[in-house]
């Protein structure tokens, strides 16, 4: 269909749109996964710092250090640790002595047993955080050294938050992440659809340009025929021969029948063929003796000449192109041919906005002088 892109091109545009949408979904899925990983990492870090803060607070209580030194005869360490654990909602608060033996544990059966993780860093006076698995499972932990009143390390305090609690906190943040990704999906889809529509408009413009080129190619054979036709074929058949052309030798009637002396030929009444057929409005072509350029169509030339002759005032290239239904570049090429042969006058007009533009006005060439009769 003229002016419309081929169906295969439209299918290709739709396929490209679907591929862009799939790429957008893939990017958003990757972004969502990376966002979840970052959020989980932040939650683990926050849990570790919170566990370390609780361990510091428990270790700073002098009652805990005294009970550990006294071997905790009445279970005072267990009571203090469990109180702090329930208050902070931690998974565990474990206090050990200088050998790593538990003095408190959420499961009383584990009291008096060595801890499952290495306590050496805390027993050497270094605070540490970790994310590791112990007797209660995977957890984010913080450890601090336990000192007596003189600053001597007598044990360590370890606090942890379960990884399951961290997963629950992560799931609680999923709606906000999904909302953000949904907004990005909507915005991206709108952008992709707009780009696809823009490409289709450009394809339609390209299809129209291709139709114009096809029309020019269809006119090319006619233009070639017009270019190959010799100029003499366009002249009227009754055009007289040149005045100095001698008579044919087989016509001796001229000397036998001299003109009567009382009937001389009127010099002021030239024969009708002396009028140039190029300027005759009744001829078959407005400009029959015009030299057509390469790839020029006589039909288009006649349309332009008709517009120029009928225009009461100088006319622009755009106006001529509108009247003949052609593009400006085509009209410009034919106007240059007419200007070359002095059929039009080009006028440079500044216009109301000061922008120069070319106007064209038809002008008839002066008729050649009548041929003098042979004496």
Buried (B, 14 or more C-beta within 10 A) or exposed (E): EEEBBEEEBEEBBEEBBEEBBEEBEEEBEEBBEEBBEEBBEEBBEBBBEBBBBBBBBBBEBEEBBBBBBEEBEEBBBBBBBBEBBEEBEBBBBBBBBBEBBBBBBBEEEBBEEEBBBEBEBBBEEEBBBBBEEBBBEBBBBBBBBBBBEEEEBBBBBBBBBBBEBBEEBBEEBEEEBEEBBEEBBEEBBEEBEEEBEEBBEEBBEEBBEBBEEEBBEEBBEBBBEBBEEEEEEBBBEEBEEEEEEEEEEEEEEEEEEEEEEEEEEEEEEBEEBEBBBBBBEEBEBBBBBBEBBEBBBBBBBBBBBBBBEEBEEBBBBEBBBBBBEBBBEBBBBBBEBBBEEEBBEEBEEEEEEEEEEBBBBBEEEEEEEBBEEEE
